[in-house]
Amino acid sequence: MRAQAMADRRLQVFHAVARQLSFTKAADALFMTQPAVTFQIKQLEEHFSTRLFDRGHGRISLTPAGDIVLDYAERILGLSAELDTRLKEMTGEVAGALLIGASMTIAEFLLPQVLGEFRARYPKALPRLMVANSETVESRVAAFTLDLGFIEAPSHLPALVSDFCADDELLVLCAPGHPLAQLASVSPAQLLKHSFISREPGSGTREVTDNYFRSAGISPDSVDTVMELGSPESIKGLVSTGLGFAILSRATITKEVRLGQLVALPLAPRLTRKLSVVYPKEKFRSRLADTFIEFAKEKLRAGAER
């Protein structure tokens, strides 16, 4: 039994590296150190007496043997998860653990109420929420360490299915005394005259914002970014000092705008994005996962329409 568990772990580690083509990203998705990931891959290569990855020039790729192992690893891991889930679902109840990932904005401002209402309706369900930026959430869903994830930007991984949840408008945020606060709306060109407080690389908000500037013919590098921060709360605190403006989801700033602590104004043209839920294409989904996905999509759309 112990040897079988070790083999399963090695396959899981191999699958993560093969999907990410990065030891660093795989280690992050699996909550492991990079040396531990490298060791597991080395053990698997010794077991099969062949190289599974070609390494060179700072990049890795699958060898022909690696392609074969990936095919079988996905089937073995998928069947193992399906067996476990099907046995648990023989009771017919929506119950059990559900590992959910969500980007910062969704996790802090949109999902808490959804999770509370879902647990009230299905008391035997045990959802657990992991918070990270959209890129990390995607990586962990693809590595099967999360059952599903909610992200703020388009999915970039072909191994994942992406379902639309709701539209979300991004607004310019500034302090009441900031020059932008007197405007009814603001264009990308007008923003170039002011300091910008941005989300960090890998954030869905950052990706959407950068693409918005590019669509207006403005390189993101030409924007006067004075600081990059990892959460909406820290950004709002800095914006309130008058240091600069930010671009954040409408969902994150309702309270501060209502209290008059901050001013929000729409971009011209308006900037909206689609919030999505992602899950693996090949992995069997439990009744619990399917039920939660549909429940969350319904609640998030209703919230966006209010």
Secondary structure, DSSP 8 states (H G I E B T S, - for coil): -HHHHHHHHHHHHHHHHHHHT-HHHHHHHTT--HHHHHHHHHHHHHHHTS-SEEEETTEEEE-HHHHHHHHHHHHHHHHHHHHHHHHHGGG----EEEEEEE-HHHHHHTHHHHHHHHHHH-TTEEEEEEE--HHHHHHHHHTTSSSEEEESS----TTEEEEEEEEEEEEEEE-TTSGGGG-S-B-HHHHTTS-EEEE-TT-HHHHHHHHHHHHTT--GGGS-EEEEESSHHHHHHHHTTTS-BEEEEGGGSHHHHHTTSSEEEEEEEEEEEEEEEEEESSS---HHHHHHHHHHHHHHHHHHH-
